[in-house]
Amino acid sequence: MTMEEVFTKLRSLQEILSEKFEIEREMEEIPKILATRTELLSRMKKSYLEKTQEYETKGRYIEELRNKALEAERVREGFEQQMDMIQTQREYEALDKEIKDSGEKEQDLRRDLQREEQLLGEMKVNLEKDETMISKQEEEVQKEQSRIKDAVAAKGKDLKALEKKEKSITPGLDEEILFKFERIIKSKAGLGIVPIEHGVCSGCHMILSVQFVNDVRQGDGIMFCPYCSRILFHQPEDTEEQMEEEEAAIEEDEETESEAEEEGGDGEED
């Protein structure tokens, strides 16, 4: 196999490997979206559980307040019933104070009870909202799981097709060169083999020595760029005839522009 045939194979292989590695990267990225949604769902459920525990604790506290308020009510009513049995002013004043104190305590407890029941109602509303959000997030996770399954299956087919093409090209190529070539493509944005252009590596745009360029032009073996490690090959540059034609075309364009400017200038003088 000639070096030209090797370079042709490597260029074809480069396209296949670039696409193959890109698909593999995409397949690695796909599950990350699901992981993010799953993590969010997990945090939502944890928060919901904590709020549920707070709700239950609040409920028990309200029940205690209710019982205390009922007890304060019974005490107050008990004092009020004793009013019919008092005999002296002093007894009346003492009992009246007890009635007032127990009444104030009862009112304080009922105010606390009302406030806590309102908070409990708000907590219940928030829990219901969280339940709805969790339900929607679970649906999103299920949809994402289904989408990922289909996407992975589709990309898996594409990957197998590319691997089949890869196997049809690699026979006859040195295994060590192939190993290096794959690593270069992975680390160099899909470019593992590039031409030398005017003594410069077209991959990293570094100027190469004249002797190195001549060695590459000879094509006696695989040459790697000393700066970016890409495989280099010689690409015939424009011939003198082509360059002359391009220069002639540029001169013709300049003459045309000059004539147009002169005609425009004459029109202004008129």
C-alpha positions as CSV (number, residue, x, y, z in Angstrom):
1,M,0.0,0.0,0.0
2,T,1.4,3.4,-1.1
3,M,1.6,6.3,1.3
4,E,-1.0,8.1,-0.9
5,E,-3.4,5.2,-0.3
6,V,-2.7,5.3,3.4
7,F,-3.4,9.1,3.5
8,T,-6.6,8.6,1.5
9,K,-7.7,5.9,4.0
10,L,-6.8,8.1,7.0
11,R,-8.8,11.0,5.6
12,S,-11.8,8.8,5.0
13,L,-11.4,7.3,8.4
14,Q,-11.1,10.8,10.0
15,E,-14.7,11.6,8.9
16,I,-16.0,8.4,10.2
17,L,-14.2,8.6,13.6
18,S,-15.2,12.2,14.1
19,E,-18.8,11.4,13.6
20,K,-18.5,8.2,15.7
21,F,-16.9,10.1,18.6
22,E,-19.4,12.9,18.4
23,I,-22.3,10.3,18.7
24,E,-20.5,8.7,21.6
25,R,-20.2,12.0,23.4
26,E,-23.9,12.7,22.7
27,M,-24.8,9.3,24.1
28,E,-22.9,10.2,27.3
29,E,-24.6,13.5,27.6
30,I,-28.2,12.2,27.1
31,P,-28.6,10.5,30.5
32,K,-27.3,13.7,32.2
33,I,-30.6,15.4,31.4
34,L,-32.5,12.6,33.1
35,A,-30.2,12.7,36.0
36,T,-30.9,16.4,36.5
37,R,-34.7,15.8,36.4
38,T,-34.4,12.8,38.7
39,E,-32.3,14.8,41.2
40,L,-34.9,17.6,41.1
41,L,-37.7,15.1,41.7
42,S,-35.7,13.6,44.6
43,R,-35.3,17.0,46.2
44,M,-39.0,17.8,45.7
45,K,-40.0,14.5,47.4
46,K,-37.6,15.1,50.3
47,S,-39.0,18.6,50.8
48,Y,-42.5,17.3,50.6
49,L,-41.7,14.7,53.3
50,E,-40.3,17.4,55.5
51,K,-43.3,19.6,55.0
52,T,-45.6,16.7,55.7
53,Q,-43.8,16.0,59.0
54,E,-44.1,19.7,59.9
55,Y,-47.8,19.6,59.0
56,E,-48.4,16.6,61.2
57,T,-46.5,18.2,64.1
58,K,-48.5,21.4,63.7
59,G,-51.7,19.3,63.8
60,R,-50.7,17.7,67.0
61,Y,-49.8,21.1,68.5
62,I,-53.2,22.5,67.5
63,E,-54.9,19.5,69.1
64,E,-53.1,20.3,72.3
65,L,-54.1,24.0,72.1
66,R,-57.7,22.9,71.5
67,N,-57.7,20.7,74.6
68,K,-56.1,23.5,76.7
69,A,-58.7,26.0,75.5
70,L,-61.5,23.5,76.4
71,E,-59.9,23.0,79.8
72,A,-59.7,26.8,80.3
73,E,-63.3,27.0,79.3
74,R,-64.4,24.4,81.9
75,V,-62.4,26.1,84.6
76,R,-64.0,29.4,83.8
77,E,-67.5,27.9,83.8
78,G,-66.7,26.2,87.1
79,F,-65.8,29.5,88.7
80,E,-68.9,31.1,87.3
81,Q,-71.1,28.4,88.8
82,Q,-69.5,29.1,92.2
83,M,-70.8,32.7,92.0
84,D,-74.2,31.6,93.4
85,M,-72.5,30.2,96.6
86,I,-70.4,33.2,97.6
87,Q,-71.4,34.9,100.9
88,T,-68.9,37.8,101.3
89,Q,-67.6,40.7,99.2
90,R,-64.1,39.3,99.7
91,E,-65.1,35.9,98.3
92,Y,-66.8,37.7,95.4
93,E,-63.7,39.7,94.5
94,A,-61.5,36.7,94.7
95,L,-63.8,34.6,92.6
96,D,-64.3,37.4,90.1
97,K,-60.5,37.6,89.6
98,E,-60.3,33.9,89.0
99,I,-63.1,34.1,86.4
100,K,-61.3,37.0,84.6
101,D,-57.9,35.3,84.7
102,S,-59.3,32.0,83.4
103,G,-61.3,33.9,80.8
104,E,-58.2,35.8,79.5
105,K,-56.3,32.5,79.4
106,E,-59.1,30.9,77.4
107,Q,-59.1,33.8,75.0
108,D,-55.4,33.7,74.5
109,L,-55.5,30.0,73.8
110,R,-58.3,30.5,71.3
111,R,-56.4,33.2,69.5
112,D,-53.4,31.0,69.4
113,L,-55.6,28.2,68.1
114,Q,-57.1,30.4,65.4
115,R,-53.7,31.5,64.2
116,E,-52.3,28.0,64.2
117,E,-55.3,26.6,62.3
118,Q,-54.8,29.3,59.7
119,L,-51.2,28.3,59.3
120,L,-52.2,24.7,59.1
121,G,-54.6,25.6,56.3
122,E,-51.8,27.4,54.4
123,M,-49.5,24.4,54.9
124,K,-52.2,22.1,53.5
125,V,-52.5,24.3,50.4
126,N,-48.8,24.3,49.9
127,L,-48.6,20.5,50.3
128,E,-51.3,20.1,47.7
129,K,-49.4,22.3,45.3
130,D,-46.2,20.3,45.9
131,E,-48.2,17.1,45.2
132,T,-49.2,18.5,41.9
133,M,-45.7,19.6,41.0
134,I,-44.3,16.2,42.0
135,S,-46.9,14.4,39.9
136,K,-45.9,16.6,36.9
137,Q,-42.2,16.0,37.5
138,E,-42.8,12.2,37.7
139,E,-44.5,12.4,34.3
140,E,-41.6,14.4,32.9
141,V,-39.1,11.9,34.2
142,Q,-41.1,9.1,32.6
143,K,-41.3,10.9,29.3
144,E,-37.5,11.7,29.5
145,Q,-36.8,8.0,30.1
146,S,-38.8,7.0,27.1
147,R,-37.2,9.7,24.9
148,I,-33.7,8.6,26.1
149,K,-34.4,5.0,25.3
150,D,-35.5,5.9,21.8
151,A,-32.6,8.3,21.3
152,V,-30.0,5.8,22.5
153,A,-31.4,3.1,20.3
154,A,-31.3,5.4,17.2
155,K,-27.8,6.6,18.0
156,G,-26.7,3.0,18.7
157,K,-27.8,2.1,15.1
158,D,-25.8,5.0,13.7
159,L,-22.8,3.9,15.7
160,K,-23.0,0.4,14.4
161,A,-23.2,1.6,10.8
162,L,-20.1,3.8,11.4
163,E,-18.2,1.0,13.0
164,K,-19.0,-1.2,10.0
165,K,-17.5,1.5,7.7
166,E,-14.6,1.9,10.0
167,K,-13.8,-1.9,9.8
168,S,-14.0,-1.7,6.0
169,I,-11.2,1.0,5.9
170,T,-8.8,0.0,8.7
171,P,-7.4,-3.3,7.1
172,G,-3.8,-2.7,6.0
173,L,-3.3,0.3,8.3
174,D,-0.7,0.0,11.1
175,E,-2.4,-0.6,14.4
176,E,-0.1,1.7,16.4
177,I,-0.8,4.5,13.9
178,L,-4.5,3.8,14.2
179,F,-4.3,4.0,18.0
180,K,-2.5,7.3,17.9
181,F,-4.8,8.6,15.1
182,E,-7.9,7.9,17.2
183,R,-6.5,9.6,20.2
184,I,-5.5,12.7,18.1
185,I,-9.0,13.0,16.6
186,K,-10.6,12.7,20.1
187,S,-8.4,15.5,21.5
188,K,-8.1,17.7,18.4
189,A,-11.8,18.5,17.6
190,G,-12.1,15.8,15.0
191,L,-9.0,16.7,13.0
192,G,-6.3,14.0,13.0
193,I,-4.8,14.5,9.6
194,V,-4.3,17.9,7.9
195,P,-2.3,19.2,4.9
196,I,0.7,21.5,5.1
197,E,-0.2,24.9,3.5
198,H,2.7,27.2,2.5
199,G,5.0,25.6,5.1
200,V,2.4,25.9,7.9
201,C,0.5,23.1,9.7
202,S,-3.2,23.8,8.8
203,G,-4.2,22.2,12.1
204,C,-2.4,24.4,14.6
205,H,-1.1,27.1,12.1
206,M,2.5,26.8,13.4
207,I,5.4,27.4,10.9
208,L,7.3,24.2,10.1
209,S,11.0,23.9,9.2
210,V,11.9,23.7,5.6
211,Q,13.5,20.3,6.1
212,F,10.4,19.0,7.9
213,V,8.2,20.2,5.1
214,N,10.5,18.5,2.5
215,D,10.3,15.2,4.5
216,V,6.5,15.4,4.4
217,R,6.6,16.2,0.7
218,Q,8.7,13.1,0.1
219,G,5.9,11.0,1.6
220,D,8.2,8.2,2.8
221,G,6.4,7.7,6.0
222,I,3.9,9.0,8.5
223,M,4.9,12.4,9.9
224,F,3.4,14.0,12.9
225,C,3.3,17.8,13.5
226,P,5.8,18.6,16.2
227,Y,3.4,21.1,17.8
228,C,-0.1,19.6,17.7
229,S,0.8,15.9,16.9
230,R,-1.6,15.7,13.9
231,I,-0.6,13.6,10.9
232,L,0.6,15.8,8.1
233,F,0.5,15.2,4.3
234,H,1.6,17.2,1.3
235,Q,-1.0,19.0,-0.7
236,P,0.1,20.5,-4.0
237,E,-0.1,24.2,-3.9
238,D,-1.3,26.5,-6.7
239,T,0.9,26.3,-9.8
240,E,2.5,29.4,-11.2
241,E,0.0,29.4,-14.1
242,Q,-2.9,29.4,-11.7
243,M,-1.4,32.2,-9.7
244,E,-0.8,34.3,-12.9
245,E,-4.5,33.7,-13.9
246,E,-5.6,34.9,-10.4
247,E,-3.4,38.0,-10.6
248,A,-4.7,38.8,-14.1
249,A,-8.3,38.5,-12.8
250,I,-7.5,40.8,-9.9
251,E,-5.9,43.4,-12.2
252,E,-8.9,43.2,-14.5
253,D,-11.3,43.8,-11.6
254,E,-9.2,46.8,-10.5
255,E,-9.3,48.3,-14.0
256,T,-13.0,47.9,-14.2
257,E,-13.5,49.7,-10.9
258,S,-11.2,52.5,-11.9
259,E,-13.1,53.0,-15.2
260,A,-16.4,53.1,-13.2
261,E,-15.0,55.7,-10.8
262,E,-13.8,57.9,-13.8
263,E,-17.2,57.7,-15.4
264,G,-18.8,58.7,-12.2
265,G,-16.5,61.6,-11.8
266,D,-17.3,62.9,-15.3
267,G,-21.0,62.8,-14.5
268,E,-20.5,65.0,-11.5
269,E,-18.6,67.7,-13.5
270,D,-21.5,67.9,-16.0
